[in-house]
Amino acid sequence: MALALFVLGLVAVVFAGTSRNRGDLERSSRLADNAHYGIDLLTDEIQHAGYYAEMTTAGTTWQVPDPCSTTLAAQGWSSVPFTVPVALSGYRAADAAPACLPARKPGTAIVVARRVNVETTLPANASGGAYLQVSKCVLDLKTWVVSNLPADFTLHNIDCLTTADVRQLVVRTYFVATCNVCGADTIPTLKRAELVGTAIVVTPLAEGVESLQIEYGFDGDNDGKPDRFLTAPDATLGAAYTVTAGAAAGDLVISSADGAEVAIDVDESRRPSAATGTAAPVPVPNQ
């Protein structure tokens, strides 16, 4: 009997240790997956930033709208004078967060990406949000229009007969919050604040993401390759490294950036001590 109890106890200890190790491995794997998912998501978003269909931005004055603004007039678009919102703007780790980013974790960067949807919308359905239509017809009186009224989308394709594509404007802000479900937990989480219609909707994306740090690539000699990666513009390096005209104080605006380096780190306190840390710096080409 004593021997049987000893064997059963030994089996129980081994089983408990195996179960604990398996749980540790699953948690480590889940954290690593979240880090890679966050990198992939930001890579895709930054690569698409600045896609404004067939629109030509020559001669534009770049604008830096508040990422929390929800009205059409506050999105930075104007035909006279010709203004367009920058593709990428950011907030440094030490900057105050915009008002629509609840529980932003101190010491983490914020990046705002703007573009239009790759999928088109029927002009009759282009309401409840902001949409862009670009003319391809030489006879049209306007080259583009941004509106939330279906009746405004009257521009044409190159045949000057069929209606040009209409695409919804996309404004997405990525940040790290101190909680997933705020008020119920304290799990640091990568979140996205997105302009949906006329409201900002915040969506949790990846739990356990502790930090988001971003460096922006600047092409100082116009050879098509980034020469320096900076967390902020630096006027001491020359005109190519300065803030875009029209930028508001506190905004980090990189309309001339040719890429970005994104680093995401998962929360060490939520990984078993024996696991290996996961940091994922990734160079991201900007189109």
GUTITI-457557 format. One record per residue (C-alpha): x negated, y negated, z; residue in three letters. Coordinates in pm, 1 decimal, padded with zeros to 6 digits, always signed. Layout:
GUTITI-457557
+----------+----------+----------+-----+
|        u |        v |        w | res |
+----------+----------+----------+-----+
|        X |        Y |        Z | Ala |
...
+----------+----------+----------+-----+
This chain:
GUTITI-457557
+----------+----------+----------+-----+
|        u |        v |        w | res |
+----------+----------+----------+-----+
| +00000.0 | +00000.0 | +00000.0 | Met |
| -00276.6 | -00241.3 | +00095.1 | Ala |
| -00456.0 | -00168.1 | -00232.2 | Leu |
| -00139.5 | -00224.2 | -00431.3 | Ala |
| -00080.0 | -00559.4 | -00260.9 | Leu |
| -00440.0 | -00660.1 | -00327.6 | Phe |
| -00403.9 | -00575.8 | -00699.0 | Val |
| -00074.6 | -00764.0 | -00723.9 | Leu |
| -00229.8 | -01065.5 | -00554.1 | Gly |
| -00525.8 | -01059.9 | -00789.4 | Leu |
| -00295.3 | -01038.5 | -01091.6 | Val |
| -00090.7 | -01331.5 | -00959.6 | Ala |
| -00403.5 | -01545.8 | -00914.8 | Val |
| -00526.6 | -01464.7 | -01264.6 | Val |
| -00182.0 | -01532.6 | -01413.6 | Phe |
| -00153.6 | -01867.1 | -01231.3 | Ala |
| -00497.9 | -01973.6 | -01350.7 | Gly |
| -00422.0 | -01870.8 | -01708.0 | Thr |
| -00090.0 | -02056.2 | -01704.2 | Ser |
| -00256.7 | -02367.3 | -01563.1 | Arg |
| -00530.8 | -02358.0 | -01827.2 | Asn |
| -00273.7 | -02312.0 | -02100.4 | Arg |
| -00075.8 | -02608.5 | -01972.1 | Gly |
| -00392.7 | -02818.9 | -01964.3 | Asp |
| -00474.9 | -02721.8 | -02323.1 | Leu |
| -00121.9 | -02803.2 | -02438.5 | Glu |
| -00133.7 | -03144.8 | -02274.0 | Arg |
| -00475.9 | -03218.6 | -02424.8 | Ser |
| -00354.8 | -03106.4 | -02767.0 | Ser |
| -00042.3 | -03318.9 | -02738.5 | Arg |
| -00244.6 | -03627.3 | -02645.1 | Leu |
| -00483.8 | -03570.9 | -02935.2 | Ala |
| -00188.7 | -03527.7 | -03172.6 | Asp |
| -00039.2 | -03855.0 | -03047.8 | Asn |
| -00368.3 | -04036.9 | -03105.7 | Ala |
| -00399.1 | -03902.5 | -03461.3 | His |
| -00032.9 | -03981.0 | -03530.2 | Tyr |
| -00085.0 | -04339.4 | -03415.0 | Gly |
| -00392.0 | -04378.0 | -03638.0 | Ile |
| -00210.3 | -04230.4 | -03940.2 | Asp |
| +00089.8 | -04456.3 | -03881.3 | Leu |
| -00118.7 | -04773.5 | -03853.2 | Leu |
| -00334.7 | -04671.7 | -04149.9 | Thr |
| -00028.1 | -04637.5 | -04370.7 | Asp |
| +00123.0 | -04962.9 | -04244.3 | Glu |
| -00193.7 | -05167.2 | -04296.1 | Ile |
| -00249.3 | -05022.0 | -04642.3 | Gln |
| +00099.3 | -05134.9 | -04746.3 | His |
| +00079.5 | -05477.9 | -04579.4 | Ala |
| +00108.6 | -05760.8 | -04829.7 | Gly |
| +00303.9 | -05560.5 | -05086.7 | Tyr |
| +00538.5 | -05822.4 | -05228.6 | Tyr |
| +00631.1 | -05631.5 | -05545.3 | Ala |
| +00527.3 | -05813.3 | -05864.4 | Glu |
| +00504.3 | -06152.8 | -05696.9 | Met |
| +00206.2 | -06377.5 | -05773.4 | Thr |
| +00079.8 | -06566.8 | -05468.3 | Thr |
| -00162.3 | -06800.8 | -05647.0 | Ala |
| -00130.3 | -07151.8 | -05507.8 | Gly |
| +00057.9 | -07046.1 | -05199.3 | Thr |
| +00018.5 | -07195.8 | -04853.3 | Thr |
| +00007.1 | -06905.6 | -04611.7 | Trp |
| +00235.8 | -06914.0 | -04311.7 | Gln |
| +00220.9 | -06738.4 | -03975.0 | Val |
| +00578.7 | -06688.6 | -03857.6 | Pro |
| +00662.2 | -06582.1 | -03506.4 | Asp |
| +00699.3 | -06200.5 | -03522.1 | Pro |
| +00998.8 | -06234.8 | -03289.3 | Cys |
| +01189.9 | -06468.0 | -03522.8 | Ser |
| +01508.0 | -06319.5 | -03668.3 | Thr |
| +01647.7 | -06594.1 | -03892.4 | Thr |
| +01579.0 | -06614.9 | -04265.0 | Leu |
| +01451.7 | -06971.9 | -04239.1 | Ala |
| +01186.7 | -06868.7 | -03985.7 | Ala |
| +01026.6 | -06593.4 | -04196.7 | Gln |
| +00779.3 | -06827.8 | -04369.6 | Gly |
| +00920.8 | -06820.1 | -04725.2 | Trp |
| +00970.0 | -07135.8 | -04929.4 | Ser |
| +00960.6 | -07216.2 | -05301.3 | Ser |
| +00906.8 | -07591.8 | -05254.5 | Val |
| +00646.5 | -07614.0 | -05117.9 | Pro |
| +00527.8 | -07265.0 | -05210.4 | Phe |
| +00479.0 | -07079.1 | -04883.1 | Thr |
| +00448.8 | -06707.3 | -04808.2 | Val |
| +00388.1 | -06524.5 | -04477.9 | Pro |
| +00045.7 | -06364.3 | -04433.6 | Val |
| +00027.0 | -05989.2 | -04480.4 | Ala |
| -00151.8 | -05924.0 | -04151.5 | Leu |
| -00170.5 | -06129.7 | -03837.1 | Ser |
| -00276.2 | -06029.5 | -03492.5 | Gly |
| -00309.2 | -06114.8 | -03128.2 | Tyr |
| -00635.2 | -06049.1 | -02950.2 | Arg |
| -00652.8 | -05851.9 | -02629.5 | Ala |
| -00674.3 | -06173.1 | -02424.6 | Ala |
| -00385.2 | -06350.1 | -02603.1 | Asp |
| -00037.7 | -06379.1 | -02457.3 | Ala |
| +00215.5 | -06143.5 | -02613.9 | Ala |
| +00513.9 | -06264.9 | -02817.0 | Pro |
| +00838.2 | -06274.0 | -02620.2 | Ala |
| +00996.3 | -05974.2 | -02795.7 | Cys |
| +00726.4 | -05725.7 | -02688.3 | Leu |
| +00836.9 | -05601.1 | -02345.5 | Pro |
| +00579.2 | -05463.1 | -02101.3 | Ala |
| +00283.2 | -05515.8 | -02337.2 | Arg |
| -00023.5 | -05369.1 | -02168.7 | Lys |
| -00283.9 | -05635.1 | -02078.8 | Pro |
| -00614.4 | -05608.9 | -02262.4 | Gly |
| -00471.6 | -05447.2 | -02576.6 | Thr |
| -00446.4 | -05596.0 | -02923.7 | Ala |
| -00130.8 | -05653.2 | -03127.2 | Ile |
| -00101.1 | -05636.9 | -03505.5 | Val |
| +00182.2 | -05767.0 | -03724.1 | Val |
| +00228.8 | -05629.1 | -04076.8 | Ala |
| +00455.4 | -05782.1 | -04340.1 | Arg |
| +00562.8 | -05651.6 | -04680.4 | Arg |
| +00870.8 | -05549.6 | -04874.6 | Val |
| +01025.1 | -05205.9 | -04881.0 | Asn |
| +00893.9 | -04976.6 | -05152.3 | Val |
| +01251.5 | -04864.1 | -05210.0 | Glu |
| +01489.0 | -05097.7 | -05390.7 | Thr |
| +01831.8 | -05218.4 | -05278.2 | Thr |
| +02130.6 | -05285.9 | -05501.0 | Leu |
| +02190.9 | -05663.6 | -05516.3 | Pro |
| +02547.2 | -05613.4 | -05395.9 | Ala |
| +02413.5 | -05448.3 | -05079.4 | Asn |
| +02146.0 | -05708.4 | -05007.2 | Ala |
| +02299.3 | -05865.5 | -04699.2 | Ser |
| +02250.8 | -05848.4 | -04324.4 | Gly |
| +01876.1 | -05903.3 | -04358.8 | Gly |
| +01619.2 | -06080.1 | -04576.5 | Ala |
| +01544.1 | -05957.7 | -04930.2 | Tyr |
| +01301.4 | -06049.8 | -05209.0 | Leu |
| +01369.0 | -06050.4 | -05583.7 | Gln |
| +01089.4 | -06127.4 | -05832.4 | Val |
| +01159.4 | -06237.1 | -06189.8 | Ser |
| +00989.8 | -06076.1 | -06488.2 | Lys |
| +01179.8 | -06283.8 | -06742.9 | Cys |
| +01025.4 | -06598.9 | -06892.4 | Val |
| +01371.7 | -06752.7 | -06925.7 | Leu |
| +01456.7 | -06743.1 | -06556.7 | Asp |
| +01442.9 | -07081.0 | -06384.7 | Leu |
| +01295.8 | -06929.4 | -06068.5 | Lys |
| +01005.7 | -06690.0 | -06031.6 | Thr |
| +01135.5 | -06535.6 | -05712.1 | Trp |
| +01405.0 | -06570.3 | -05449.6 | Val |
| +01430.7 | -06469.6 | -05083.1 | Val |
| +01782.6 | -06456.5 | -04948.0 | Ser |
| +02040.1 | -06263.6 | -04751.1 | Asn |
| +02324.9 | -06341.4 | -04990.5 | Leu |
| +02399.2 | -06093.6 | -05274.0 | Pro |
| +02512.0 | -06375.1 | -05504.0 | Ala |
| +02161.3 | -06527.6 | -05500.8 | Asp |
| +01996.4 | -06231.6 | -05672.3 | Phe |
| +02036.9 | -06327.2 | -06036.2 | Thr |
| +01680.8 | -06288.1 | -06169.0 | Leu |
| +01599.6 | -06052.3 | -06455.0 | His |
| +01355.9 | -05789.5 | -06576.2 | Asn |
| +01123.4 | -05845.3 | -06872.0 | Ile |
| +01409.9 | -05781.7 | -07116.7 | Asp |
| +01591.2 | -06083.1 | -06964.4 | Cys |
| +01909.3 | -05875.7 | -06958.2 | Leu |
| +01893.2 | -05630.8 | -06670.0 | Thr |
| +01876.9 | -05739.8 | -06308.1 | Thr |
| +01535.1 | -05736.5 | -06140.6 | Ala |
| +01470.3 | -05515.7 | -05839.4 | Asp |
| +01567.1 | -05636.2 | -05493.3 | Val |
| +01361.8 | -05521.9 | -05193.8 | Arg |
| +01414.5 | -05577.4 | -04823.0 | Gln |
| +01151.2 | -05766.5 | -04625.0 | Leu |
| +00970.1 | -05557.5 | -04363.0 | Val |
| +00820.9 | -05711.8 | -04047.6 | Val |
| +00664.3 | -05467.2 | -03800.7 | Arg |
| +00462.9 | -05540.7 | -03487.9 | Thr |
| +00256.4 | -05266.7 | -03321.7 | Tyr |
| +00153.1 | -05285.2 | -02957.0 | Phe |
| +00082.9 | -05074.3 | -02649.3 | Val |
| +00336.1 | -05091.8 | -02366.2 | Ala |
| +00281.9 | -04989.4 | -02005.9 | Thr |
| +00582.3 | -04755.9 | -02021.3 | Cys |
| +00778.4 | -04534.6 | -02257.1 | Asn |
| +01119.5 | -04574.3 | -02098.3 | Val |
| +01054.8 | -04889.2 | -01900.6 | Cys |
| +01201.3 | -04874.7 | -01553.0 | Gly |
| +01193.0 | -04494.3 | -01555.4 | Ala |
| +00824.5 | -04413.0 | -01613.0 | Asp |
| +00475.7 | -04562.5 | -01637.4 | Thr |
| +00348.8 | -04369.9 | -01940.3 | Ile |
| +00146.4 | -04602.7 | -02170.6 | Pro |
| +00301.3 | -04581.1 | -02515.0 | Thr |
| +00234.8 | -04710.9 | -02864.9 | Leu |
| +00547.9 | -04898.3 | -02972.3 | Lys |
| +00677.9 | -05082.9 | -03278.0 | Arg |
| +00893.0 | -05395.0 | -03276.4 | Ala |
| +01069.1 | -05420.8 | -03612.6 | Glu |
| +01297.7 | -05675.5 | -03771.5 | Leu |
| +01616.5 | -05482.3 | -03846.1 | Val |
| +01882.2 | -05702.1 | -03997.7 | Gly |
| +01892.1 | -06001.7 | -03767.0 | Thr |
| +01755.5 | -05831.5 | -03455.0 | Ala |
| +01421.5 | -05706.2 | -03322.5 | Ile |
| +01436.1 | -05335.5 | -03242.9 | Val |
| +01160.0 | -05181.6 | -03026.8 | Val |
| +01085.6 | -04811.6 | -03086.2 | Thr |
| +00845.3 | -04588.0 | -02887.5 | Pro |
| +00609.7 | -04404.0 | -03125.3 | Leu |
| +00345.7 | -04210.7 | -02931.2 | Ala |
| +00320.9 | -04146.1 | -02558.1 | Glu |
| -00011.9 | -04152.9 | -02377.3 | Gly |
| -00171.4 | -04417.2 | -02600.3 | Val |
| -00364.2 | -04627.9 | -02352.6 | Glu |
| -00538.8 | -04880.5 | -02576.2 | Ser |
| -00517.8 | -05038.3 | -02920.7 | Leu |
| -00816.1 | -05240.1 | -03044.8 | Gln |
| -00852.3 | -05385.7 | -03394.4 | Ile |
| -01134.7 | -05545.1 | -03591.4 | Glu |
| -01061.8 | -05715.8 | -03923.3 | Tyr |
| -01294.7 | -05695.4 | -04222.1 | Gly |
| -01400.2 | -06016.8 | -04396.5 | Phe |
| -01548.6 | -06034.8 | -04745.0 | Asp |
| -01784.9 | -06329.1 | -04701.0 | Gly |
| -01941.7 | -06316.7 | -05048.5 | Asp |
| -01636.6 | -06212.9 | -05256.0 | Asn |
| -01790.3 | -05887.5 | -05377.8 | Asp |
| -01486.0 | -05683.3 | -05288.1 | Gly |
| -01639.8 | -05527.9 | -04976.2 | Lys |
| -01611.0 | -05636.4 | -04612.5 | Pro |
| -01933.1 | -05790.4 | -04480.7 | Asp |
| -01831.8 | -05827.6 | -04118.6 | Arg |
| -01569.4 | -05679.3 | -03889.9 | Phe |
| -01444.8 | -05927.6 | -03630.5 | Leu |
| -01174.7 | -05928.8 | -03366.0 | Thr |
| -01108.4 | -06294.5 | -03447.6 | Ala |
| -01203.3 | -06555.6 | -03708.2 | Pro |
| -01535.2 | -06727.8 | -03642.9 | Asp |
| -01584.4 | -07067.8 | -03806.6 | Ala |
| -01955.2 | -07066.0 | -03719.3 | Thr |
| -02005.4 | -06794.3 | -03981.5 | Leu |
| -01864.5 | -07006.9 | -04264.7 | Gly |
| -01538.2 | -07085.8 | -04440.9 | Ala |
| -01473.4 | -06721.0 | -04530.5 | Ala |
| -01446.1 | -06637.2 | -04161.3 | Tyr |
| -01211.9 | -06913.2 | -04048.2 | Thr |
| -00842.0 | -06912.8 | -03964.0 | Val |
| -00606.0 | -06959.3 | -04257.4 | Thr |
| -00459.3 | -07306.8 | -04293.3 | Ala |
| -00125.1 | -07335.6 | -04121.3 | Gly |
| -00202.6 | -07086.6 | -03846.3 | Ala |
| -00053.7 | -07152.7 | -03508.0 | Ala |
| -00273.8 | -07169.2 | -03201.6 | Ala |
| -00333.6 | -06827.7 | -03054.1 | Gly |
| -00260.9 | -06643.7 | -03378.4 | Asp |
| -00527.6 | -06433.6 | -03542.4 | Leu |
| -00467.9 | -06463.9 | -03915.5 | Val |
| -00663.6 | -06262.4 | -04166.7 | Ile |
| -00512.1 | -06324.5 | -04509.0 | Ser |
| -00858.6 | -06287.2 | -04662.7 | Ser |
| -00938.9 | -05963.4 | -04480.8 | Ala |
| -01035.1 | -05667.7 | -04695.6 | Asp |
| -00977.4 | -05404.0 | -04434.0 | Gly |
| -00942.3 | -05326.7 | -04069.6 | Ala |
| -01093.6 | -05091.1 | -03817.5 | Glu |
| -00838.0 | -04950.0 | -03578.1 | Val |
| -00925.7 | -04774.4 | -03254.3 | Ala |
| -00668.6 | -04588.5 | -03045.8 | Ile |
| -00747.4 | -04422.7 | -02714.3 | Asp |
| -00517.0 | -04188.4 | -02525.1 | Val |
| -00461.8 | -04225.7 | -02152.7 | Asp |
| -00742.3 | -04050.5 | -01965.9 | Glu |
| -00533.9 | -04026.8 | -01648.0 | Ser |
| -00285.9 | -03800.6 | -01825.2 | Arg |
| -00544.7 | -03555.4 | -01953.6 | Arg |
| -00702.3 | -03277.5 | -01744.4 | Pro |
| -01048.2 | -03377.9 | -01626.2 | Ser |
| -01214.6 | -03095.0 | -01818.2 | Ala |
| -01075.7 | -03210.9 | -02152.2 | Ala |
| -01272.5 | -03414.3 | -02401.8 | Thr |
| -01175.0 | -03776.7 | -02459.0 | Gly |
| -01012.8 | -03877.3 | -02786.1 | Thr |
| -01095.3 | -04208.9 | -02948.0 | Ala |
| -01029.0 | -04255.2 | -03316.5 | Ala |
| -01191.0 | -04551.9 | -03493.5 | Pro |
| -01084.3 | -04544.5 | -03856.4 | Val |
| -01178.5 | -04780.3 | -04141.3 | Pro |
| -00863.3 | -04886.4 | -04321.1 | Val |
| -00872.1 | -05043.2 | -04670.3 | Pro |
| -00618.5 | -05323.8 | -04708.3 | Asn |
| -00438.9 | -05357.9 | -05040.2 | Gln |
+----------+----------+----------+-----+
